[in-house]
Amino acid sequence: VQANGTDGNCITFVLHDEDHTLGNSLRYMVMKNPDVEFCGYCITHPSESKINFRIQTRGALPAVEPFRKGLNDLMGVCQHVLNTFEVRLLTEELKG
């Protein structure tokens, strides 16, 4: 959903089947971008499993860019955690 009168620098993304787990983690990753002026999310209703995720950027940067980068960065962090866990698990199995 794009706000009227904007050129794509202020967009609300609707993420279905998601909750605070993704919302707060993704908000943190997106806010690390210095070109992001505002980033927040809300759960529309406790009985609905969707979030509204809003990004507003400074200047001409389209809001979809920090959204995409935030998702990719978050996937990288999750992959690192998984790899570290698997290495530790394998190390413990070899010891025992």
C-alpha positions as semicolon CSV with decimal commas, in nm:
position;residue;x (nm);y (nm);z (nm)
1;V;0,000;0,000;0,000
2;Q;0,156;0,326;-0,110
3;A;0,057;0,658;0,046
4;N;-0,111;0,907;-0,186
5;G;0,119;1,177;-0,319
6;T;0,441;0,986;-0,258
7;D;0,691;0,855;-0,508
8;G;0,741;0,517;-0,344
9;N;0,941;0,633;-0,045
10;C;0,655;0,552;0,197
11;I;0,498;0,207;0,170
12;T;0,306;-0,025;0,400
13;F;0,367;-0,392;0,328
14;V;0,105;-0,644;0,445
15;L;0,271;-0,968;0,557
16;H;0,032;-1,259;0,598
17;D;0,082;-1,545;0,845
18;E;0,342;-1,347;1,041
19;D;0,368;-1,203;1,391
20;H;0,610;-1,022;1,625
21;T;0,884;-1,277;1,557
22;L;0,940;-1,152;1,204
23;G;0,806;-0,801;1,257
24;N;1,045;-0,695;1,532
25;S;1,350;-0,869;1,381
26;L;1,288;-0,719;1,039
27;R;1,222;-0,375;1,187
28;Y;1,560;-0,391;1,361
29;M;1,741;-0,486;1,039
30;V;1,567;-0,218;0,831
31;M;1,633;0,057;1,089
32;K;2,008;-0,006;1,059
33;N;1,987;0,162;0,717
34;P;2,068;0,535;0,754
35;D;1,839;0,621;0,460
36;V;1,533;0,495;0,651
37;E;1,346;0,773;0,828
38;F;1,075;0,555;0,984
39;C;1,012;0,184;1,015
40;G;0,745;0,020;1,225
41;Y;0,487;-0,252;1,226
42;C;0,160;-0,336;1,390
43;I;-0,052;-0,646;1,429
44;T;-0,393;-0,560;1,291
45;H;-0,587;-0,774;1,540
46;P;-0,492;-1,060;1,774
47;S;-0,716;-1,303;1,587
48;E;-0,555;-1,220;1,250
49;S;-0,214;-1,355;1,160
50;K;-0,085;-1,063;0,957
51;I;0,120;-0,752;1,019
52;N;0,132;-0,412;0,855
53;F;0,497;-0,320;0,805
54;R;0,561;0,045;0,715
55;I;0,881;0,198;0,581
56;Q;0,949;0,562;0,500
57;T;1,280;0,663;0,347
58;R;1,464;0,991;0,308
59;G;1,507;1,134;-0,038
60;A;1,441;0,940;-0,355
61;L;1,524;0,591;-0,226
62;P;1,222;0,363;-0,287
63;A;1,098;0,197;0,034
64;V;1,108;-0,144;-0,130
65;E;1,491;-0,133;-0,137
66;P;1,552;-0,124;0,241
67;F;1,269;-0,378;0,279
68;R;1,445;-0,618;0,041
69;K;1,785;-0,553;0,202
70;G;1,640;-0,606;0,551
71;L;1,492;-0,941;0,449
72;N;1,820;-1,052;0,290
73;D;2,025;-0,938;0,591
74;L;1,789;-1,118;0,828
75;M;1,814;-1,437;0,622
76;G;2,194;-1,407;0,642
77;V;2,184;-1,375;1,020
78;C;1,951;-1,674;1,049
79;Q;2,175;-1,880;0,822
80;H;2,479;-1,790;1,033
81;V;2,299;-1,897;1,353
82;L;2,191;-2,225;1,191
83;N;2,543;-2,298;1,063
84;T;2,697;-2,223;1,402
85;F;2,444;-2,447;1,574
86;E;2,503;-2,734;1,331
87;V;2,881;-2,710;1,371
88;R;2,848;-2,718;1,750
89;L;2,606;-3,007;1,734
90;L;2,838;-3,204;1,506
91;T;3,135;-3,129;1,734
92;E;2,943;-3,256;2,038
93;E;2,835;-3,572;1,853
94;L;3,193;-3,649;1,755
95;K;3,308;-3,607;2,117
96;G;3,038;-3,837;2,253
